[in-house]
Amino acid sequence: MGIVSDPSYPAFPIISGVSFVLVLIPLPWHLQAWNSGTCLYMVWTAIACLNLFINSIVWHGNALNSAPIWCEISSRIIVAGAVAIPSASLCINRRLYQISSVRTVSVTRADKRRALFVDLAIGVGLPLLEVVLAYIVTGHRFDIYEDIGCQPAIYLTPVTFPLVLCWPIAIGIVSAVYCVLTLRAFGRRRAEFAQFLSSHTSLNVSRYFRLMALATTELVCTIPISAYGIYLNVSDGGISPWISWSDTHFDYSRIGQYPSAVWRMDHQAVVSFELSRWLVPFCAFVFFAFFGFAAEARKNYRAAWILVLKLLHFKIPAKSSLPVAASSKPSLPNVKPSLSLPTPYSAPPSFKDLYDEDDDCDTEKGAGTPVSYDFKCDSSDSPNTSSSARRSVDRTRETV
């Protein structure tokens, strides 16, 4: 009966589990780069996907209170996640605006720490504050819906709107303001912005716009979907009057348990549940679509694959080098002295500086260590030949 009543099983557990893995794949190199906004986005999305995956497996075909402690945690993750993902998007939009405004190219360590603390206050502080505020309008411990799992028991009163329901919309509006300001600043200072990027090889235009596309996509979805969720809540059960704290929390230890045959009779409840839980894997797939196929991502995939082969004791084939034909290079006579010059190499820019302009931008790039050359003169050479060779080396040094 459970399989018949839940048409999304086993598709939803599979997709949410895959989403949990996919959104965490780029996390290691983002952590190394201290890209706090994208790291918060990945971590919160992964936590939300894992929570939905566990609920869809444990409560498939039943509404039993088999894990009360987990439901206490799970219901609060749902409350925090509704604010956490828009908050992480706000951090990304805020940083993109700072880059597009190009106010300074020299950032101190104090500026880096301050930017990190602000992102943590937005991306972690706001979701935790939302959990605290949601307790004010929580009627009882939690609810369990068959095939859905644990859900917070939010009591819909006029107080619920400013404390719980309106936060995603408010955060989305602030993100929208930053997004518009970013596009405006980029349009006005396009030449200066391009010059700023060209002077720092670590910044990349395509990576900058991938982040902007991610934040804009999330922004476009947040405001209308949150508004539609409020409409579903209001039109379904109506708004109850706020009487008092004791009235709201009366019989707080109660746990609501609802079989799918009961709650699926309400069409609006079905739309609300399915919309809210499918949106989280969608956020994970959108992030992976923007950043999961970049050049650095493919490099890390190869490194991870090599690590797996090593753990399984498979032989890793070495990279084959192309043979050089003897006729491709003319053979040189026995020339003395021989001078070997190093080939300059510049590493490809990493994602760490995608929108983190707080690298030490005032550091000279490309300044290598002085190269010392050993010059040997054959005893048979005349002094004039030796002097000529020295001048040749001096010219070579100047060229290098």
Secondary structure per residue as TSV (DSSP state, phi and psi in degrees):
chain	resnum	aa	ss	phi	psi
A	1	M	-	360.0	-36.5
A	2	G	H	-61.7	-41.2
A	3	I	H	-67.4	-37.5
A	4	V	H	-69.3	-39.5
A	5	S	H	-74.5	-19.8
A	6	D	-	-115.9	94.4
A	7	P	T	-69.7	-15.6
A	8	S	T	-88.6	1.3
A	9	Y	T	-97.9	133.8
A	10	P	T	-95.5	17.3
A	11	A	H	-61.9	-45.2
A	12	F	H	-66.2	-45.8
A	13	P	H	-59.0	-38.5
A	14	I	H	-66.4	-46.5
A	15	I	H	-67.4	-41.3
A	16	S	H	-67.3	-36.5
A	17	G	H	-67.3	-42.4
A	18	V	H	-64.7	-38.3
A	19	S	H	-62.5	-38.9
A	20	F	H	-59.0	-40.1
A	21	V	H	-74.5	-45.6
A	22	L	H	-62.6	-42.3
A	23	V	H	-72.4	-18.9
A	24	L	H	-91.6	-9.4
A	25	I	T	-60.1	-44.9
A	26	P	T	-79.9	0.6
A	27	L	H	-61.1	-42.4
A	28	P	H	-58.2	-46.9
A	29	W	H	-77.0	-19.8
A	30	H	H	-74.0	-35.5
A	31	L	H	-65.2	-41.9
A	32	Q	H	-61.9	-32.0
A	33	A	H	-86.9	-6.2
A	34	W	T	58.4	40.7
A	35	N	-	-85.0	85.5
A	36	S	H	-65.2	-39.5
A	37	G	H	-62.6	-48.3
A	38	T	H	-68.6	-34.9
A	39	C	H	-63.8	-43.4
A	40	L	H	-62.4	-40.5
A	41	Y	H	-61.2	-46.0
A	42	M	H	-66.3	-44.4
A	43	V	H	-66.5	-46.5
A	44	W	H	-66.5	-39.3
A	45	T	H	-65.7	-39.6
A	46	A	H	-65.5	-41.9
A	47	I	H	-62.3	-43.2
A	48	A	H	-64.6	-40.9
A	49	C	H	-64.7	-43.0
A	50	L	H	-63.3	-40.5
A	51	N	H	-61.7	-45.3
A	52	L	H	-67.2	-36.6
A	53	F	H	-61.7	-46.5
A	54	I	H	-64.6	-45.1
A	55	N	H	-61.8	-41.6
A	56	S	H	-69.3	-24.0
A	57	I	H	-84.4	-49.1
A	58	V	H	-67.7	-40.1
A	59	W	T	-104.9	25.4
A	60	H	T	-74.3	117.7
A	61	G	T	79.9	10.4
A	62	N	-	-154.6	161.0
A	63	A	-	-129.0	36.8
A	64	L	-	-80.5	149.0
A	65	N	-	-87.0	68.6
A	66	S	-	-87.4	-15.9
A	67	A	-	-144.4	75.8
A	68	P	H	-64.9	-36.1
A	69	I	H	-67.3	-41.7
A	70	W	H	-62.6	-38.8
A	71	C	H	-66.1	-33.9
A	72	E	H	-60.1	-43.4
A	73	I	H	-71.9	-44.9
A	74	S	H	-62.4	-42.8
A	75	S	H	-64.2	-32.6
A	76	R	H	-77.2	-30.9
A	77	I	H	-63.4	-38.3
A	78	I	H	-64.3	-42.8
A	79	V	H	-64.2	-45.7
A	80	A	H	-67.9	-39.6
A	81	G	H	-64.5	-30.6
A	82	A	H	-64.3	-23.8
A	83	V	H	-103.9	-29.4
A	84	A	H	-67.4	-44.5
A	85	I	H	-66.7	-44.9
A	86	P	H	-62.3	-32.8
A	87	S	H	-66.8	-40.7
A	88	A	H	-64.3	-37.6
A	89	S	H	-64.7	-36.1
A	90	L	H	-62.5	-41.1
A	91	C	H	-60.2	-41.4
A	92	I	H	-65.7	-47.2
A	93	N	H	-63.1	-37.8
A	94	R	H	-64.2	-42.8
A	95	R	H	-69.0	-37.3
A	96	L	H	-62.8	-37.0
A	97	Y	H	-65.9	-39.1
A	98	Q	H	-62.6	-37.2
A	99	I	H	-71.3	-44.1
A	100	S	H	-67.5	-28.0
A	101	S	H	-74.8	-23.3
A	102	V	T	48.2	57.6
A	103	R	-	-80.4	-31.9
A	104	T	-	-152.1	153.3
A	105	V	S	-110.0	-5.2
A	106	S	-	-116.3	117.6
A	107	V	-	-122.2	130.4
A	108	T	-	-87.0	171.1
A	109	R	H	-65.1	-33.4
A	110	A	H	-63.5	-37.9
A	111	D	H	-64.5	-39.4
A	112	K	H	-62.6	-46.2
A	113	R	H	-64.8	-40.6
A	114	R	H	-64.0	-41.6
A	115	A	H	-63.7	-38.7
A	116	L	H	-65.7	-43.2
A	117	F	H	-65.1	-37.5
A	118	V	H	-65.3	-43.1
A	119	D	H	-63.4	-40.1
A	120	L	H	-67.7	-36.7
A	121	A	I	-64.3	-36.8
A	122	I	I	-78.3	-49.8
A	123	G	I	-81.1	-19.3
A	124	V	I	-117.0	-41.5
A	125	G	I	-64.8	-44.6
A	126	L	H	-64.0	-44.9
A	127	P	H	-62.1	-40.0
A	128	L	H	-67.1	-38.4
A	129	L	H	-63.3	-36.9
A	130	E	H	-63.4	-38.0
A	131	V	H	-62.4	-41.1
A	132	V	H	-66.5	-45.2
A	133	L	H	-67.2	-33.9
A	134	A	H	-66.3	-26.0
A	135	Y	H	-62.7	-28.1
A	136	I	H	-62.4	-35.0
A	137	V	T	-111.8	22.0
A	138	T	B	-89.6	116.9
A	139	G	-	-73.6	-35.9
A	140	H	S	-151.9	-175.7
A	141	R	S	-57.1	-59.5
A	142	F	E	-170.3	171.2
A	143	D	E	-118.4	152.7
A	144	I	E	-123.9	121.3
A	145	Y	E	-110.7	129.9
A	146	E	T	-58.9	134.0
A	147	D	T	76.1	-12.6
A	148	I	T	-106.8	-47.0
A	149	G	E	105.7	-151.1
A	150	C	E	-75.7	141.0
A	151	Q	E	-141.5	145.8
A	152	P	-	-69.5	144.4
A	153	A	-	-97.8	77.6
A	154	I	B	-83.0	126.5
A	155	Y	-	-89.5	116.3
A	156	L	-	-80.4	104.3
A	157	T	S	-130.8	172.1
A	158	P	T	-57.6	-28.2
A	159	V	T	-70.6	-24.7
A	160	T	H	-65.6	-30.5
A	161	F	I	-65.0	-54.3
A	162	P	I	-72.1	-23.8
A	163	L	I	-85.8	-32.4
A	164	V	I	-129.0	-58.1
A	165	L	I	-72.5	-31.7
A	166	C	T	-87.9	-7.3
A	167	W	H	-62.6	-47.8
A	168	P	H	-59.5	-37.7
A	169	I	H	-67.1	-43.3
A	170	A	H	-62.2	-43.6
A	171	I	H	-66.0	-39.0
A	172	G	H	-63.1	-36.4
A	173	I	H	-66.4	-43.1
A	174	V	H	-62.7	-41.3
A	175	S	H	-62.3	-38.1
A	176	A	H	-63.8	-39.0
A	177	V	H	-62.2	-46.4
A	178	Y	H	-62.1	-38.6
A	179	C	H	-64.5	-44.2
A	180	V	H	-65.0	-41.7
A	181	L	H	-64.2	-34.7
A	182	T	H	-65.3	-47.6
A	183	L	H	-63.3	-37.9
A	184	R	H	-67.0	-45.9
A	185	A	H	-65.3	-37.8
A	186	F	H	-66.5	-39.8
A	187	G	H	-66.7	-37.6
A	188	R	H	-76.8	-33.7
A	189	R	T	-117.5	40.1
A	190	R	H	-61.1	-45.8
A	191	A	H	-65.5	-42.9
A	192	E	H	-66.9	-37.1
A	193	F	H	-66.0	-41.3
A	194	A	H	-64.2	-39.1
A	195	Q	H	-66.0	-37.2
A	196	F	H	-62.7	-42.3
A	197	L	H	-69.2	-39.7
A	198	S	H	-68.3	-25.5
A	199	S	T	-82.1	-8.2
A	200	H	-	-133.2	104.3
A	201	T	T	-66.7	-14.3
A	202	S	T	-74.9	-24.2
A	203	L	-	-87.1	142.1
A	204	N	-	-133.6	129.4
A	205	V	H	-64.4	-43.4
A	206	S	H	-64.0	-38.7
A	207	R	H	-68.3	-38.1
A	208	Y	H	-60.0	-44.3
A	209	F	H	-77.2	-23.5
A	210	R	H	-65.6	-41.6
A	211	L	H	-65.7	-40.3
A	212	M	H	-63.1	-39.0
A	213	A	H	-65.8	-39.7
A	214	L	H	-61.8	-50.4
A	215	A	H	-63.9	-37.8
A	216	T	H	-69.0	-40.1
A	217	T	H	-62.2	-45.7
A	218	E	H	-64.4	-36.9
A	219	L	H	-65.8	-43.0
A	220	V	H	-63.0	-32.4
A	221	C	H	-83.3	-31.0
A	222	T	H	-65.1	-54.2
A	223	I	H	-64.8	-51.6
A	224	P	H	-66.7	-37.6
A	225	I	H	-70.3	-39.1
A	226	S	H	-64.7	-41.0
A	227	A	H	-64.2	-39.1
A	228	Y	H	-67.7	-35.4
A	229	G	H	-63.4	-40.4
A	230	I	H	-62.9	-41.5
A	231	Y	H	-60.5	-43.0
A	232	L	H	-63.1	-41.3
A	233	N	H	-65.7	-40.8
A	234	V	H	-71.2	-43.7
A	235	S	H	-75.4	-20.5
A	236	D	H	-78.3	-59.8
A	237	G	H	-112.4	-5.9
A	238	G	-	78.4	176.9
A	239	I	-	-107.8	123.8
A	240	S	-	-87.9	150.4
A	241	P	-	-73.5	145.5
A	242	W	-	-83.9	118.8
A	243	I	-	-100.4	-56.8
A	244	S	-	-167.0	171.2
A	245	W	H	-62.8	-45.6
A	246	S	H	-66.0	-34.8
A	247	D	H	-68.2	-41.5
A	248	T	H	-65.7	-39.9
A	249	H	T	-97.9	19.3
A	250	F	T	-65.8	132.7
A	251	D	T	55.6	50.4
A	252	Y	T	-64.7	-28.8
A	253	S	T	-73.1	-5.3
A	254	R	-	-66.7	148.1
A	255	I	E	-125.8	121.3
A	256	G	E	-84.9	133.1
A	257	Q	E	-127.5	123.2
A	258	Y	E	-129.6	114.9
A	259	P	-	-66.3	156.6
A	260	S	H	-65.8	-28.6
A	261	A	H	-64.4	-22.2
A	262	V	H	-89.8	-54.6
A	263	W	H	-76.4	-22.6
A	264	R	T	-76.0	-8.0
A	265	M	T	-73.0	-20.7
A	266	D	-	-93.0	108.5
A	267	H	H	-61.7	-41.1
A	268	Q	H	-66.4	-33.8
A	269	A	H	-66.3	-39.7
A	270	V	H	-63.4	-45.6
A	271	V	H	-62.8	-42.2
A	272	S	H	-64.0	-46.6
A	273	F	H	-65.0	-49.1
A	274	E	H	-66.6	-38.5
A	275	L	H	-65.6	-44.8
A	276	S	H	-67.8	-35.1
A	277	R	H	-87.0	-26.6
A	278	W	H	-77.9	-20.6
A	279	L	H	-66.1	-31.7
A	280	V	H	-68.1	-50.8
A	281	P	H	-59.7	-31.3
A	282	F	H	-61.4	-42.9
A	283	C	H	-61.2	-40.0
A	284	A	H	-65.2	-43.2
A	285	F	H	-68.6	-35.9
A	286	V	H	-63.1	-43.5
A	287	F	H	-62.7	-44.2
A	288	F	H	-66.5	-33.6
A	289	A	H	-64.6	-34.5
A	290	F	H	-80.7	-35.2
A	291	F	H	-123.5	-5.0
A	292	G	T	-81.5	-11.1
A	293	F	T	-119.4	14.4
A	294	A	S	-70.3	166.6
A	295	A	H	-61.5	-42.4
A	296	E	H	-67.8	-34.2
A	297	A	H	-63.5	-43.8
A	298	R	H	-63.4	-35.5
A	299	K	H	-64.2	-41.5
A	300	N	H	-70.8	-32.7
A	301	Y	H	-61.6	-42.1
A	302	R	H	-65.0	-40.3
A	303	A	H	-63.9	-40.3
A	304	A	H	-66.8	-38.1
A	305	W	H	-65.9	-40.1
A	306	I	H	-63.7	-39.7
A	307	L	H	-62.6	-41.9
A	308	V	H	-63.1	-42.1
A	309	L	H	-63.1	-37.5
A	310	K	H	-66.3	-41.0
A	311	L	H	-64.8	-32.0
A	312	L	T	-88.2	4.6
A	313	H	T	62.2	35.4
A	314	F	-	-88.6	150.6
A	315	K	-	-80.6	127.5
A	316	I	-	-94.8	117.6
A	317	P	-	-67.3	136.8
A	318	A	-	-75.3	156.1
A	319	K	-	-67.5	129.7
A	320	S	-	-81.4	136.5
A	321	S	-	-100.2	142.5
A	322	L	-	-74.1	129.7
A	323	P	-	-71.2	144.8
A	324	V	-	-100.8	123.9
A	325	A	-	-70.0	149.5
A	326	A	G	-68.0	-30.3
A	327	S	G	-84.7	-8.0
A	328	S	G	-73.8	-20.4
A	329	K	S	-127.5	128.8
A	330	P	-	-67.7	138.7
A	331	S	-	-75.2	136.0
A	332	L	-	-97.6	147.4
A	333	P	-	-68.3	172.3
A	334	N	-	-70.6	93.0
A	335	V	-	-100.8	136.6
A	336	K	S	-130.4	140.0
A	337	P	S	-80.5	164.1
A	338	S	-	-104.8	132.7
A	339	L	-	-122.3	120.7
A	340	S	-	-106.5	117.4
A	341	L	-	-102.1	136.1
A	342	P	-	-71.1	144.8
A	343	T	-	-84.0	122.6
A	344	P	-	-66.0	142.7
A	345	Y	-	-138.9	130.1
A	346	S	-	-118.2	128.2
A	347	A	-	-68.8	147.8
A	348	P	-	-66.4	146.4
A	349	P	-	-65.9	140.2
A	350	S	-	-92.4	166.5
A	351	F	G	-70.2	-13.5
A	352	K	G	-58.8	-25.0
A	353	D	G	-105.5	21.0
A	354	L	S	-55.5	-57.9
A	355	Y	S	-128.5	11.4
A	356	D	-	-93.6	86.5
A	357	E	-	-75.7	3.4
A	358	D	-	-89.1	33.2
A	359	D	S	-70.5	168.3
A	360	D	-	-75.4	83.3
A	361	C	T	-70.4	-18.6
A	362	D	T	-85.9	4.1
A	363	T	S	-81.8	135.8
A	364	E	-	-70.1	129.4
A	365	K	S	-101.0	145.0
A	366	G	S	88.4	0.8
A	367	A	-	-83.2	109.2
A	368	G	-	-93.5	-178.4
A	369	T	-	-79.4	139.9
A	370	P	-	-57.5	138.9
A	371	V	-	-100.3	127.9
A	372	S	-	-100.6	137.3
A	373	Y	-	-117.1	142.6
A	374	D	-	-98.7	120.2
A	375	F	-	-109.3	126.6
A	376	K	-	-121.1	131.8
A	377	C	-	-105.1	136.0
A	378	D	-	-71.8	145.0
A	379	S	T	-65.0	-21.3
A	380	S	T	-81.2	-13.6
A	381	D	S	-72.4	148.6
A	382	S	-	-81.4	161.7
A	383	P	H	-57.2	-35.3
A	384	N	H	-64.3	-40.4
A	385	T	H	-63.2	-40.8
A	386	S	H	-63.6	-43.1
A	387	S	H	-64.2	-39.8
A	388	S	H	-63.2	-40.7
A	389	A	H	-65.1	-39.7
A	390	R	H	-61.8	-42.0
A	391	R	H	-63.1	-35.1
A	392	S	H	-63.4	-41.5
A	393	V	H	-67.6	-38.5
A	394	D	H	-60.9	-41.8
A	395	R	H	-65.1	-36.9
A	396	T	H	-63.9	-41.4
A	397	R	H	-61.2	-42.7
A	398	E	H	-62.4	-38.2
A	399	T	H	-64.3	-43.5
A	400	V	-	-64.8	360.0
